[in-house]
């Protein structure tokens, strides 16, 4: 395992902090909208746990710097090539709503997606393409990277 602070949960925490600050410094939006935050966070957690369980069941790595041993294409991976990152985006959006910062959600989620795509997804997909050239090419054709 690589020793670094450059991991998706660290990036997520930074974006969540920005959403919290936006809600703390300039709360906005109707109060009822904040109530939608918790269901989004819970949905994100369920998707994350489901995807993580599928990776463990498939006996492959959850480490974004790790070498994949198997290509997992079942469960949430049928709908998204990156369901854990999708779950992170749902959690971020939900927390922005809960923090009463709904206008901060779109730019923060877009920024998070851009960072994760550039810093992690490209390299992960390159490793998958090298490890499973034919299978990953077919999977990539039929499955969107996000949703």
Secondary structure, DSSP 8 states (H G I E B T S, - for coil): ----S-SHHHHHHHHHHHHHHHHHHS-BS-HHHHHHHHHHHHHHHHHHHHHHHHHHHTT----TTS--SS---SGGGGT-TTHHHHHHHHHHHHHHHHTTBHHHHHHHHHHHHHHHIIIIIHHHHHHHHHHSHHHHHHHHHHS-S--
